[in-house]
């Protein structure tokens, strides 16, 4: 329940705090006084987008504060829990600030909140019905959604729509796969050919192969170099070699071991060098005296190197990078091979279609079962609104071709209506007048509001221009309807009809003052002030005792 609404520098209102009554609250005032300002402010607190034009002229920013009593509201408590927010008090305070830059900020109990969060919470706190609701009646989609809301089949309708969308997604995917089936087949063959071509290189370390091939291609020259190096290190000829000279140096140092520590260190290092050179002599000796390699091995290496060069030229990549690229080819091949074919998807599509038909059939049966009772409720509420001969009926027509089935189901749904005796019922949008549409829209909104789960906390209902297309005794009935609804739910409505306003539990007047800067003022009317306003609404600018008496009688009837 909305407890209070505070406006600061908002449109024509400089500063005002308005307390709201529990039941039926009504807003009246001259045309252009700013009656819709409260609805705009509530919309902003419910997460609607802001407009800098709403800021009062000359002000830097505008602020709106809405305080709601959410005690025992399980839905709001659940929302706070789901969004990891603490709800320590029975009240919720929403603040919305608008700036001249076009940006806006929002706070929930003093903590910043996103518009998406605020909008989802706003649906639990405020339910605003536009003055253009009767125009929505002309759209078949609105009638279907309203029927589902009344029949409490919204969840099933959502499941049916999701099932249909899943079926459509599978169909689109199958069509895409079929359209590229030939290209997919060609790509698989190309990748398989490329991988088969490069397979010999994938089984070896190409860097090692290159090194081995380089060595074996020059093995005889390398063996000769090893022999020459061996001769320099150790030979049986008169030519000096490293080992002979090293032996002489060791002997020289050993002869001076007791004389100088330097010679001791030198002797130690020379002995180590002698050991290492001995190992080198062994390595060179083995290399120089080895047998020539198997010609087949060299041929194998030649083949691998030639293959690497050929593929490198073919794909314009170094052989090493080409081997890495083969990993990507393999991944692509596996993805393409695992992708279902259009034939394989046919079974999935058929399964999805059958699931959709199952849900659509279940939904249709639920709608048909609930429709007569809902039609009866519509008639019962329409007849007192100067439509004593009103008749309503939901008609379900199965679509002739399954290709015409859609997310709403397998049937077209029309709300047929007749306001006159002896006249056949026809679709509402074809025969209803503007006044009849407005009354139908109001009744449908009221029924939907009262049809909500009694155990759930109901949001505040807001009606914009509730009296469009009605007057006189009909307005009286509308007022009585809203007052009765206000006994179980908080309402706020804008009206131009005294008969409606008189039924309110709280009457709010919006007045415009033309001082140095035009401003609007909100006044809660009681007693004589309320009588004068009802008299103005009934009799125009000139208020007489006759119009006052009429206003008093309206208030007396309401009480």
Buried (B, 14 or more C-beta within 10 A) or exposed (E): BBBBBBBBBBBBBBEBEBBBBBBBBBBBBBEEBBBBBBBBBBBBBBBBEBEBEBBBEEBEBBBBBBBBBBEEBEBBBEBBEEEEBEBEEEBBBBBBBBBEEEEBBBBBBEEEBEBEBBBBBBBBBBBBBBBEBBBBBBEBEBBBBBBBBBBEBEEBBBBBBEBBEBBBEBBEBBEEBBEBEEEBEEBBEEBEEBBEBBEEBEEBEBEEBBEBBEEBBEBEEBBEBBBEBBBBBBBEEEEEBBBEEBEEBBEEBBEEEEEEEEBBEBBEEBEEBBEEBEEBBEEBBEBBEEEEEEEEEBEBBEEBBEBBEEBBEEBEBEBBEBBEBBEEBBEBBEEBEEEEEBEEBEEBBEEBBEBBBEBBEBBBEBBBEBBEEBBEBBBEBBBBBBBEEBBBBBEBEEEEEEEEBBBBBBBBBBBBBBBEEEEEBEBBBEBBEEBBBBBBBBBBBBBBBBBBEEEEBBBBBBBBBBBBBBBEEBBBBBBBBBBBBBEEBBBBBBBBBBBBBBBBBBBBBBBBEEEEEEBBBBBBBEEEEBBBBBBBBBBEEEBEEEBBEBBBEBBEEBE
